Amino acid sequence: MCIFCKIVEGEIPCNKVLENDDFLAFHDINPKAPIHILIIPKEHVEKFQDVTPELMAKMTPFIQEVAKKLELDQRGYRLIVNNGEDGGQEVMHLHFHILGGTKLLWPQLAPNESKKYL
């Protein structure tokens, strides 16, 4: 069982922001911004490539509700999903990051490698 499934089951505590029958939003323990929230489906889905359109259709309004609850909906936020090992996914359970609470920079992610794809 993955760490996020253990959080869903209550085996590992988390600092919850919002929860419903299908999804859970909680504070990241290693924040990269003043506000850094993880949003996960309670059902184990390994990565974005595996998510169904039906699940995303339900997840989208949940993510929007989290942003509104945190008062990020008007000023803006960054929504990130890392997909697979090369995409930087560390926990193999689909999760979205909401980052906000400040003006976010966009550092170059892979210096000197992007040119080979142009």
Buried (B, 14 or more C-beta within 10 A) or exposed (E): EEEBBEBBEEEEEBEEBBBEEEBBBBEBEEEEBEBBBBBBBBBBBBBBEEBEEEBEEBBEEBBEBBBEEBEBBEEEBBBBBBBEEEEEBEBBBBBBBBBBBEEBEEEEEEEEEEEEEE
